Amino acid sequence: MAEVRTREEALAAIDAGLVRWAGAAADVLAWAMAVASGAQAEAEAEAVGRSRRVAELADLLASLGPEEKLRPVAAADLARARESLASARQVVTWLADVAVSIAALQRSLAANTAGFVTAAGSDLALRGRELGAYRAAGGLGGLGGSAGLGWRAAGAPGVPPGTGGAGWLVGCGLSDLDVAQAGFADNPITGTFGRGGATRADYLWALSAWDETVRPGLDRGLNRDDFAARDAARRAPPLRRTADVYDMFLGSDPIRVERRPDGSVTVLNGRHRLQIAGELGITRLPASWGAW
């Protein structure tokens, strides 16, 4: 861990620590799910083997006459095999319940942690700006230059820092589109996913990240630099960066729609994004609107 010399560096360290904690929590749950799924597969295979053994012993017992000396032994073996099968099935059920619980924790983490970390980062950024302003006014002189959260104070083009609510929409020249109203029957999707190497799974992640992380962060006053710093802190790989999701919706290639004289909305650009949004139950996306 880097040595902390200034208050700004302390705030930056806390912010980075929160981001790393969120990423580590997600990684631990992913590892737990992988272990539980592997154990469940092994238990199911074991249950299949024990079921086969029960069937074999049942056939053997059925083939023995009432007076056969081996009949009591076969009956005892069959009873033990059935108990063993019941135990294996109980383990399968228990592991399935564990997987369900882990999945619930993953959903809860995605729904709550990102918002918490974003809100905490915004608060730390505000405190960093206030500290910088205090120092610039003559306070805390000699305790070191501004560092750490300096990137938080610089707003991205069109998105002033500290602009909450839907102010960032106006700043970007966009407005919300009701996803349910967007139709492209007259301009259907003919290609497949793959633009820029992105897969369907990448689009699903990007739309989820927009709805759960990027948009709430913008509502709290964050900007592109904030998301880029977050990505760097958690070492986000390509196609899993929130700054790229920001660009996807607010960059040079926004969703573009046009309202027709009959009131219907046709999609000129962004049909894949709108399709995935509809599948995920996302109700609104920023869009550039054309004329009647």
N, C-alpha and C positions, 0 to 999 in steps of 0.2 A: 504494500500500500504506500502511495506517495506521501511524503511528509507534508503536513498541513501547517502553513505558516501564517496565513491571513484568514480573516473571517469569510471572505469571498470563497477561498479555497475550501473552507469547512462546509459552506453551503453547497458548493459544487460536489464535494465528497459525499454528502448526505444524499444529494439528488442522484448521483451515479450509483450509490449503494442501493437506493430504492429500486432503481431500474434493474440492477443485477439481481436483487432479491426476487423481483417479479419473474425474471427470466429463469432463475434457478428453481423457483417453485414450479413453474411450468415444466421444466426439464425433469424434476423429481416425479411429478405426476405422470409424465409420459413414460418414464422408466418403470414406474409402478404398474401402469397399464400393460406395458409389454411383458413384464414378469407374470402378472395375473393371467394375461391371455395365453402365454406359453404354458403355465401350470394347468390352466383349464383344458388346453388341447391335450396335454399328457394325461390328465385325469380321465378325459373322455375316451382316449385310446385304451387306457387301462380298464375302464368300465366295459368297453366293447369286448376286450379279451376275456374278462370275467363272465360276461353274458354268454360268450361262446362256450366257456367251460361249464356253465350251468346247463346249457342245452345238451352238451355231450354227456354229462352225468345223468341228465334226465332220460336221454335215449338209452343209456346203458342200464339204468334201473328198470326201464320199461321192457327191456329185452330179457331180464332175468325172471325166472319163474318164482312162484311163492316159496318154494322149498330150497331155492339156491342158497348155498352157504355165503356167497359173496353179497347177497341182497342187503343184509344189515349194514355192511361196510359201505356199499354204494349209496345207501340211503343217508348214512351219516356224512359221507363226502358231499352229497348233494346239498344237505342242509347247511354245511359249512360254506360251500360255494355260494349259496344264495345269500347268506349273511355277508360274505365278502363283497358280493355284487351290490347289496344294499348300501354298504359303507362307501363303496366307490361312487355310487350315484349321489350320496349325501355330499361327498367332497366336490363333485361336479357342480351341484346346486350351490354350495357355499362359495366356490370360486366365481360362479356366475354373479352371485350377489356382490362379491368384492369388486368385480369389474364394473358393475352398475354404480356402486358407490364411488369408485374412482372417477368414472365418467361424470358423475354429478359434481364432484369436486373440481374437475377440469372446467365444466361449464360455469360453475360459480366463480372460479378464478378468472376466467375470461370476462365474465360479466361485471365483476366488482373490482378486481385488482388493478386493471388498466386504468379505470376511472380514478381510483385512489391515488395511484402513482402519478397520473397526469395532474390531478388537483394538487398533490403535494409539491410536484415540480413547479407548478404555476405559483404556488405560495412562496416557495424558496426563491424563484426568480424575482418576485415582487420584493422580497426582503433584500435580495442582492442589489436590485436597482435603488431601493431606498438607502441602503448602506453606501452605495456609490455616490448618490446625490449628497448624502451627509458628509462624506469625505470631501467631495468637490466643493462643498460650502465651507470647508475648513475644519470639520470635525474628524477625529481619528487620524490626523496627519501623522505620517511617519510610521504607520503600521503596515506599509507595503502597498504596492500598486493594485489596481483593480485586476482581478483574475477570476478564473473558474466560470462564473455564470454570466460573463460579459456577453456571450452569444444570446442570452435570453432577452437582452434589452434591445436588440436590433430587430426591427420588424421586417418581414418579407414583403416584397413589392405587392402593393394592393391589399395587404392585411396588416393594419397598424397594430403594434403590440398593445395588449390590454383591451382590444375591442371585443366585447362579449356579445352574447346573443347571436343574432343573424347579421350583425354588422359586417362580418367578413364576406358574406354573400354579396352585399352591395359593393364592397370594396373590390371584389373580383369581377364585377359586372355580371353576376349570375343571380338566379333566383331559384327557389325550390320547385321541383317537378314532382307531381304525384305519380309515382311509378305505375299505379294501376291505370292511369289515363294514357300512358304512352303506348301507342300502337305502331307496329311496323308490318302489318299484313301486306301493305302495298310495297314494302321494301324489306322482304324477309331475309333472315340470316341464311346465307348460302355457304359460307365458309366454315371452318372449324377454328377452335381455339389454337393459339400458337403464335400470335403476334408478339414479336420480340422474345420468342422462346417460352412465353407463358402458356401454361396448361389450364385446363378447367379447374383443377385444384388450386392453382395460383389465383385465378379469378375469385374463387370462393373465399380464399383467405383475404384477398385484397378488399372485397366488399364487406366482409365481416370486420376487418381492421378499420375501414372507413367509418362504419356505423358504431363500432364499440370504442374506438380509440381516437381516431383523427378528428371526426366531427365534434365529439364532446370536448376535445382539447381546443379546437378552434373556438367553440362557444365560451371557453374559459379564458380566451385571449392568447393562446399559444400560436406560434407561427412555424414556418417550414424549418427554420433553424433549430427550433425546439425538437422537432421530430427527428431531424438529422442527428442531433446530439444524442437523442435517446437511442437511435439505431447504432451509433458508434459505441455507446456505453455497453450495449448488450451484444455487440459484434454481430449484428443482424446480417444474414447472408443475402445475396441478390434475390429478388422476388419475395423477400420477407421484410422489407424496409418500409416503415411508415412514411418516411419522406417521399418515397416513390409513390405511395398511395395518395399523398397530398398532390403530387404532380399529376397523377392519373385523373383527378377530378378538377383541379384548379390550375393546371398547367396549360400548355399550348394546344391540348387536344381534349377539350371538355365535351361532355354530352351536349349535343345540339339538337334542338327540336323546333318545330314550327306549328303554330296553331292555324288551322284552316278556317275558311269562312263558315263552315258548318259547326265550328267549335271543337272538332276533333284535333288530337295532337299527333303529328307524325314525327318519327325519329329520323334525323338526318345522320347522326353519328352517336355511337355509344350503345348499340343494340345489345352487344354481349354483356355489358355492365348492367343494363336494365333487365335483361333476362335473368341473370344470376341474382340480382336484387329481388326480383319477384319470387324466385325460388326460396330465398332466405327470409322472406317476409319483411324486407326493408321497404318502407312506404314512401320515402322521399329521397331525392338525390339532387345535387345542384346541377343546373343546366343553363345553357345559353339559348335564349328564345329568339326565334325569327319573327318576321312580320306576318300579318294576315295575308 
